Amino acid sequence: MAAALTTLTALPAVADTLDDVVDRGTLRCGVVLDFPPIGYRDANNEAAGFDVDYCNDLAASLEVDAEILPVTWAERLPVIVTGRADVVFGATSDSLARARTVGFTIPYAIYYAQGVVNADSGIESFEDIRGKRVAAAIGTVPEQEWLKIAAEWGEEGNYQGYQSENEVFLAVAQGKADIGITTNTAVLPITQQYDSILAGPRMPWTTDYTSVVAKRDDVTWLNYLNLFVTHQVRSGRYSELWGTYVGGEAPELRIPGVMY
């Protein structure tokens, strides 16, 4: 018994992320900042957008400071696995494949995929994309879903992946790509930014439910985050943020046939 007690005493205390954040006094949020109006840099080069305010709200609920860690689409999962970020707000789809690496909350935002096209591309419908040069950001659901269609059409060679959405939009604006696949929330600000870009067709795959990302095995932290997302909806804050940055009525977060 004495040996067993000695062994137990020697075991290190296991702290979870919730305790770590509170003790540190800082919440480290990974946010994609080339995804306006969800995440972007304002005229003063300060982080802004729906996800940035969501991070600030979470930090306020914990009574700590918020630290915004800019990440690319491909970095969203690695920053959690390596412990560089406590949480990621980055329009991350809660796929089963990703859930083997990181943990997901209930959905906090919903998107669908849509194209932005070069004004001279001639693309008006989804079928018009055949034979055209397609671009998307590496590591995103639009890229993964488009590559399935490209394989069916035998047009994998017409696809070009970019590290960021800004690079995708620039490629379309400069005529290096005929269409860039993004989310519906990005279409309006991008078409306003570039005279040579028009709103394109909606993509045929399903609605994209996205979740807050945290460590897979940190149940206490994920429970807190789930409750926080719930409070954002119940308080009306979710609708307020959506109206501010995207406009219109905020989409329903509940998945039909699923109880959250």
Phi, psi and chi 1 to 4 in degrees:
 res  aa     phi    psi   chi1   chi2   chi3   chi4
   1 MET       -  -41.1 -178.3  176.9  -67.4      -
   2 ALA   -61.8  -41.3      -      -      -      -
   3 ALA   -63.5  -40.8      -      -      -      -
   4 ALA   -64.5  -42.5      -      -      -      -
   5 LEU   -64.9  -37.0  -71.4  173.4      -      -
   6 THR   -63.4  -41.2  -58.4      -      -      -
   7 THR   -64.4  -43.8  -58.4      -      -      -
   8 LEU   -65.0  -38.8  -71.1  172.9      -      -
   9 THR   -65.2  -32.6  -56.9      -      -      -
  10 ALA   -76.7  -16.3      -      -      -      -
  11 LEU   -66.8  137.1  -69.8  174.5      -      -
  12 PRO   -70.4  148.4   26.5  -34.7      -      -
  13 ALA   -68.7  136.8      -      -      -      -
  14 VAL  -100.6  111.2  178.7      -      -      -
  15 ALA   -96.9  142.4      -      -      -      -
  16 ASP   -98.2  172.9   57.4   31.7      -      -
  17 THR   -62.9  -37.1  -55.3      -      -      -
  18 LEU   -57.7  -47.4  180.0   56.5      -      -
  19 ASP   -64.8  -41.8  -71.0  -23.9      -      -
  20 ASP   -60.6  -43.8  -69.5  -16.9      -      -
  21 VAL   -64.6  -46.4  168.4      -      -      -
  22 VAL   -64.1  -44.2  173.2      -      -      -
  23 ASP   -65.7  -38.6  -68.9  -17.0      -      -
  24 ARG   -72.2  -33.0 -171.6 -167.4  -47.5  128.7
  25 GLY    82.3   11.5      -      -      -      -
  26 THR  -141.9  135.7  -56.4      -      -      -
  27 LEU  -104.5  120.1  172.6   70.9      -      -
  28 ARG   -95.6  111.2  -57.3  169.2  -58.3  172.4
  29 CYS  -108.4  121.2  -64.2      -      -      -
  30 GLY   -79.4  125.0      -      -      -      -
  31 VAL  -137.0  135.5  179.1      -      -      -
  32 VAL   -81.9  119.3  177.8      -      -      -
  33 LEU  -105.0   17.6  -66.4 -179.8      -      -
  34 ASP  -121.5   40.6   70.7  -26.6      -      -
  35 PHE  -135.3   58.7 -174.8   45.2      -      -
  36 PRO   -66.1  145.2   26.6  -35.2      -      -
  37 PRO   -92.8   11.3   35.4  -36.3      -      -
  38 ILE   -75.6  -40.5  -54.5  -57.0      -      -
  39 GLY  -151.1  127.9      -      -      -      -
  40 TYR  -164.9  177.8   61.5   95.5      -      -
  41 ARG  -109.4  132.7  -68.1 -168.6 -179.9  -84.2
  42 ASP   -81.7 -171.8   62.0   18.3      -      -
  43 ALA   -61.4  -23.4      -      -      -      -
  44 ASN   -95.7   11.9  -62.7  -42.3      -      -
  45 ASN    65.0   23.1 -159.0   36.7      -      -
  46 GLU   -94.0  146.0  -62.3  -68.4  -26.7      -
  47 ALA   -63.6  136.4      -      -      -      -
  48 ALA  -150.9  168.1      -      -      -      -
  49 GLY   121.6  176.1      -      -      -      -
  50 PHE   -55.0  -50.3  178.3   89.3      -      -
  51 ASP   -67.2  -34.5  -80.6  -10.1      -      -
  52 VAL   -65.7  -45.6  173.6      -      -      -
  53 ASP   -65.6  -34.8  -83.8    8.5      -      -
  54 TYR   -62.6  -41.5 -141.7  104.7      -      -
  55 CYS   -63.4  -44.4  169.1      -      -      -
  56 ASN   -61.9  -37.8  -70.5  -28.1      -      -
  57 ASP   -64.4  -41.6  -72.4  -10.2      -      -
  58 LEU   -64.5  -42.8  175.9   58.7      -      -
  59 ALA   -61.7  -41.0      -      -      -      -
  60 ALA   -63.5  -37.3      -      -      -      -
  61 SER   -66.0  -26.8   77.0      -      -      -
  62 LEU   -94.2   -5.4  -66.3  163.2      -      -
  63 GLU    59.8   44.7  -60.5 -179.4  -18.0      -
  64 VAL  -132.3  172.9  -61.7      -      -      -
  65 ASP   -84.6  149.9  -64.3  -33.3      -      -
  66 ALA   -98.3  133.7      -      -      -      -
  67 GLU  -118.3  118.8  176.9 -174.8  -18.9      -
  68 ILE   -88.8  122.0  -57.8  -61.3      -      -
  69 LEU  -108.1  104.4  175.4   64.7      -      -
  70 PRO   -63.8  131.9  -19.9   33.3      -      -
  71 VAL  -133.7  155.2  -63.7      -      -      -
  72 THR   -85.9  171.4   64.9      -      -      -
  73 TRP   -57.9  -42.0  -63.8  109.8      -      -
  74 ALA   -70.7  -18.0      -      -      -      -
  75 GLU   -92.1   -4.5  -68.8  173.1  -30.6      -
  76 ARG   -59.5  -42.0  -69.9  173.3  -63.5  175.1
  77 LEU   -81.5  -44.2  -86.8   58.6      -      -
  78 PRO   -58.3  -34.0  -29.9   37.6      -      -
  79 VAL   -68.6  -23.6  -64.9      -      -      -
  80 ILE   -80.9  -46.2  -67.5  -65.0      -      -
  81 VAL   -60.9  -39.5  174.0      -      -      -
  82 THR   -85.2   -6.2   59.1      -      -      -
  83 GLY    81.2   12.4      -      -      -      -
  84 ARG   -72.6  -27.5  -70.0  172.2   53.4 -152.0
  85 ALA  -126.9  149.5      -      -      -      -
  86 ASP   -84.4  -27.1  -56.3  -53.6      -      -
  87 VAL  -158.6  153.3   66.9      -      -      -
  88 VAL  -124.7  126.4  164.1      -      -      -
  89 PHE  -107.4  108.7  -64.3   97.8      -      -
  90 GLY  -162.5   40.7      -      -      -      -
  91 ALA    48.1   47.3      -      -      -      -
  92 THR   -93.6  117.1  -50.9      -      -      -
  93 SER   -68.5  137.8  -54.6      -      -      -
  94 ASP   -86.5   66.6   53.6   -4.0      -      -
  95 SER   -79.4  154.2   70.9      -      -      -
  96 LEU   -64.4  -34.4  -69.6  175.1      -      -
  97 ALA   -64.3  -43.8      -      -      -      -
  98 ARG   -68.7  -32.2  -73.3  172.5  170.6  169.1
  99 ALA   -67.1  -11.1      -      -      -      -
 100 ARG   -78.0  -13.2  -64.2  167.2   64.7 -179.3
 101 THR  -112.4  -41.3  -57.0      -      -      -
 102 VAL  -131.7  170.9  -64.5      -      -      -
 103 GLY  -100.6  152.5      -      -      -      -
 104 PHE  -126.8  146.4  -69.0   94.7      -      -
 105 THR   -89.2 -178.8   65.6      -      -      -
 106 ILE   -63.8  159.6   58.6  177.5      -      -
 107 PRO   -58.1  138.6  -25.8   35.7      -      -
 108 TYR  -114.9  -10.0   83.6  108.3      -      -
 109 ALA  -160.7  152.5      -      -      -      -
 110 ILE  -128.7  137.5  -64.8  177.3      -      -
 111 TYR  -136.2  165.2  -52.4   96.2      -      -
 112 TYR  -132.1  157.0   61.4   79.5      -      -
 113 ALA   -85.1  138.2      -      -      -      -
 114 GLN  -146.2  152.9 -175.2  174.5   -5.8      -
 115 GLY   -96.1  152.9      -      -      -      -
 116 VAL  -117.2  133.0  -71.1      -      -      -
 117 VAL  -121.0  151.5  -57.5      -      -      -
 118 ASN   -67.9  138.9 -176.0  -82.4      -      -
 119 ALA   -58.7  -23.6      -      -      -      -
 120 ASP   -99.4    7.6  -63.4  -34.4      -      -
 121 SER   -74.6  -27.1   68.1      -      -      -
 122 GLY    77.7   10.0      -      -      -      -
 123 ILE   -87.4  119.5  -62.2  174.5      -      -
 124 GLU  -123.1  -31.3  -64.0 -178.6    0.0      -
 125 SER  -122.8  170.1   67.7      -      -      -
 126 PHE   -61.2  -41.5  176.7   73.4      -      -
 127 GLU   -64.1  -23.9  -75.3  -63.9  -35.6      -
 128 ASP   -68.0  -11.3  -68.3  -24.0      -      -
 129 ILE   -75.3  -19.8  -56.3  175.4      -      -
 130 ARG   -54.0  129.4  -71.0 -177.7 -178.8  -88.6
 131 GLY    81.3   -0.3      -      -      -      -
 132 LYS   -96.5  163.0  -56.6  -66.7 -174.3  178.8
 133 ARG   -87.3  122.1  -63.2  165.2  -60.4  169.4
 134 VAL  -113.2  139.8  179.7      -      -      -
 135 ALA  -129.9  149.3      -      -      -      -
 136 ALA  -158.2  166.4      -      -      -      -
 137 ALA   -81.2  137.8      -      -      -      -
 138 ILE   -64.0  136.2  -65.6  172.5      -      -
 139 GLY    85.5    8.8      -      -      -      -
 140 THR  -102.3  161.4   61.2      -      -      -
 141 VAL   -62.1  -42.2  168.1      -      -      -
 142 PRO   -53.5  -40.2  -32.3   38.9      -      -
 143 GLU   -64.1  -48.7  177.3 -171.6   59.6      -
 144 GLN   -61.7  -44.1  -64.5  165.0    5.0      -
 145 GLU   -70.4  -38.3  -66.3  -63.6  -31.5      -
 146 TRP   -66.4  -38.9  174.9 -105.1      -      -
 147 LEU   -62.2  -29.5  -72.1  175.3      -      -
 148 LYS   -65.0  -44.0  -64.6  176.0 -174.4  176.8
 149 ILE   -68.7  -40.9  -65.5  172.2      -      -
 150 ALA   -60.3  -37.4      -      -      -      -
 151 ALA   -66.2  -39.7      -      -      -      -
 152 GLU   -64.5  -38.1  -67.6  176.9    3.3      -
 153 TRP   -84.7  -10.4  -71.1   -0.7      -      -
 154 GLY    70.4   34.7      -      -      -      -
 155 GLU  -123.9   31.8  -63.3 -172.5    1.5      -
 156 GLU   -58.7  -30.9  -62.5   98.0  -39.9      -
 157 GLY   -68.1  -15.9      -      -      -      -
 158 ASN   -87.9   -0.1  -73.1  -23.1      -      -
 159 TYR   -96.3  141.5  174.6   74.2      -      -
 160 GLN  -133.7  124.4  176.1   62.4   55.4      -
 161 GLY   -95.0  144.3      -      -      -      -
 162 TYR  -125.5  156.1  -69.3   87.3      -      -
 163 GLN   -71.1  -25.8  -72.2  -64.7  -32.9      -
 164 SER  -141.1  161.0   70.7      -      -      -
 165 GLU   -67.6  -34.3  -67.7 -121.9  -43.2      -
 166 ASN   -58.1  -38.9  -77.0  -23.9      -      -
 167 GLU   -68.0  -35.8  -67.0  176.7   89.2      -
 168 VAL   -62.8  -48.7  171.7      -      -      -
 169 PHE   -64.0  -39.4  -58.2  142.2      -      -
 170 LEU   -65.3  -40.0 -175.1   60.2      -      -
 171 ALA   -61.9  -40.4      -      -      -      -
 172 VAL   -67.7  -44.1  175.1      -      -      -
 173 ALA   -61.5  -36.1      -      -      -      -
 174 GLN   -87.6   -0.9  -65.1  177.0  -19.6      -
 175 GLY    80.6   11.5      -      -      -      -
 176 LYS   -78.7  -20.5  -64.0  178.3 -178.8  177.8
 177 ALA  -135.2  147.3      -      -      -      -
 178 ASP   -83.3  -32.2  -62.0  -55.9      -      -
 179 ILE  -146.8  140.2  179.7  172.2      -      -
 180 GLY  -116.1  134.7      -      -      -      -
 181 ILE   -97.9  125.9  -55.1  176.3      -      -
 182 THR  -139.2 -156.5 -177.5      -      -      -
 183 THR  -108.5  160.9   59.5      -      -      -
 184 ASN   -58.9  -31.1   56.8  -54.5      -      -
 185 THR   -68.6  -23.7   55.9      -      -      -
 186 ALA   -88.5  -14.2      -      -      -      -
 187 VAL   -63.5  -50.0  172.5      -      -      -
 188 LEU   -60.8  -52.3  179.2   59.2      -      -
 189 PRO   -63.2  -31.2   18.3  -30.7      -      -
 190 ILE   -74.5  -40.7  -66.3  -53.7      -      -
 191 THR   -68.1  -25.3   54.0      -      -      -
 192 GLN   -77.7  -28.7  -67.5  174.3  -25.8      -
 193 GLN   -79.1  -36.6  179.6  179.1  -11.0      -
 194 TYR  -116.7  124.7  -65.6  100.1      -      -
 195 ASP   -67.5  -25.6  -66.5  -25.4      -      -
 196 SER   -90.3    4.2   57.2      -      -      -
 197 ILE  -115.8  135.6  -67.8 -177.8      -      -
 198 LEU  -120.7  159.3  -57.1  174.3      -      -
 199 ALA   -66.2  134.9      -      -      -      -
 200 GLY  -109.1 -170.9      -      -      -      -
 201 PRO   -73.8  156.4   28.3  -36.3      -      -
 202 ARG   -76.0  144.5  179.6  170.9  174.8  172.3
 203 MET   -82.0  153.3  -62.4  -62.4  107.4      -
 204 PRO   -80.8   -7.9   30.7  -36.5      -      -
 205 TRP   -80.1  172.7   50.3   86.0      -      -
 206 THR   -72.5  166.9   59.2      -      -      -
 207 THR   -56.9  142.3  -59.0      -      -      -
 208 ASP  -100.9  104.8 -168.3    7.7      -      -
 209 TYR   -85.9  122.7  -67.7   88.2      -      -
 210 THR  -115.2  149.8   66.9      -      -      -
 211 SER  -129.0  161.9  -60.8      -      -      -
 212 VAL   -75.1  139.9 -175.2      -      -      -
 213 VAL  -108.6  137.2 -175.6      -      -      -
 214 ALA  -148.6 -177.9      -      -      -      -
 215 LYS   -63.1  138.4  -74.9 -173.0  176.8  179.7
 216 ARG   -61.8  -39.1 -178.4 -172.7   63.0 -175.9
 217 ASP   -96.5    7.3   56.9   -6.7      -      -
 218 ASP   -97.1   79.8 -160.4  -24.0      -      -
 219 VAL   -64.2  -40.3  177.0      -      -      -
 220 THR   -60.1  -44.5  -57.6      -      -      -
 221 TRP   -66.7  -43.5 -176.6 -134.0      -      -
 222 LEU   -64.2  -37.1  -72.2  168.9      -      -
 223 ASN   -62.8  -43.2  -76.3  -18.3      -      -
 224 TYR   -63.5  -43.9 -174.8   88.6      -      -
 225 LEU   -63.6  -39.9  -66.4  173.6      -      -
 226 ASN   -61.3  -43.1  -82.7  -33.1      -      -
 227 LEU   -65.9  -37.6 -174.9   59.3      -      -
 228 PHE   -63.4  -45.5  173.4   73.0      -      -
 229 VAL   -59.3  -41.8  171.2      -      -      -
 230 THR   -60.4  -44.1  -59.4      -      -      -
 231 HIS   -65.8  -35.0  -86.2  -95.2      -      -
 232 GLN   -60.1  -38.9  -71.6  -73.1   86.1      -
 233 VAL   -74.0  -48.3  175.0      -      -      -
 234 ARG   -63.0  -33.3  -75.4  162.2   49.1 -174.5
 235 SER   -81.7  -11.6   67.6      -      -      -
 236 GLY    88.0   -1.8      -      -      -      -
 237 ARG   -65.7  -38.8  179.0   60.6  170.8  162.6
 238 TYR   -57.5  -48.3  159.3   66.1      -      -
 239 SER   -64.0  -37.2  -64.9      -      -      -
 240 GLU   -63.4  -47.1  177.7 -172.6  -11.6      -
 241 LEU   -64.2  -42.2  -70.4  177.2      -      -
 242 TRP   -62.7  -43.2 -168.0  -90.5      -      -
 243 GLY   -63.7  -36.5      -      -      -      -
 244 THR   -68.6  -45.3  -61.9      -      -      -
 245 TYR   -98.8  -30.2  -70.9  105.4      -      -
 246 VAL  -108.3  -41.8 -179.1      -      -      -
 247 GLY    96.0  153.3      -      -      -      -
 248 GLY    79.5 -173.2      -      -      -      -
 249 GLU   -77.9  134.9 -175.1  176.2   -9.0      -
 250 ALA   -66.7  136.7      -      -      -      -
 251 PRO   -67.3  148.2   23.4  -32.8      -      -
 252 GLU   -64.5  131.4  175.0   65.3   57.5      -
 253 LEU   -88.7  -16.2  -68.4  175.9      -      -
 254 ARG   -77.4  133.4  -76.0  178.7  -66.6 -169.2
 255 ILE   -84.7  128.5  -56.5  172.5      -      -
 256 PRO   -53.9  128.8  -26.8   35.7      -      -
 257 GLY    85.0    0.3      -      -      -      -
 258 VAL  -121.8  134.5  175.8      -      -      -
 259 MET   -97.5  122.2 -177.5  177.7   68.7      -
 260 TYR  -113.8      -  -84.7  118.9      -      -
